[in-house]
């Protein structure tokens, strides 16, 4: 009887040994898979940190470029406004982050207050600023473009008493920025340079 019991035990042990060996193989595979997934997770985490660092560098560079562009454009526009108006607005570009993108908002400033150009300042100031923005974009464009502005009645909302100042501003800008200006106008006060009457 002991022999029978021994045979049963040995048979059961052989059978269970195969099951144990299979469990050991599954455990080793799971352990290797876990280690591989940990390494992949570590690498993914490193890539995310690298991407965040690169994004921070690019954001800093973009802010620096925006600031430099703002200074140059605002200088031209503010100078034109100062050449025409006794109490001129100062021009500024406000960069704002919205919906994951940078948006630019154009504002006038006077006495520490920001004013939206179109509803808050009058058409004459907007006409001068619009002209100056075109000139600034032309002058700052890279690669360099031919410096030619073609304008059709650009100062139609400007009061008549300020038009001689516009003429002076146009002459100075053409000379200082080396910009050729071709302007169509019915206003005699704006005639300057070579005039062609049609």
Buried (B, 14 or more C-beta within 10 A) or exposed (E): EEEEEEEEEEEEEEEEEEEEEEEEEEEEEEEEEEEEEEEEEEEEEEEEEEEEEEEEEEEEEEEEEBEEBBEEBBEBBBBBBBBBBEEBBBBBBEBEEEEEEEEEEBBBBEEEEEBEBEEBBBBBBBBBBBBBBBBBEBBBEEEEEEBEBEBEEBBEEBEEEBBEBBBEBBEEBBEEBEBEBEBEBEBEBBEBEEEEEE
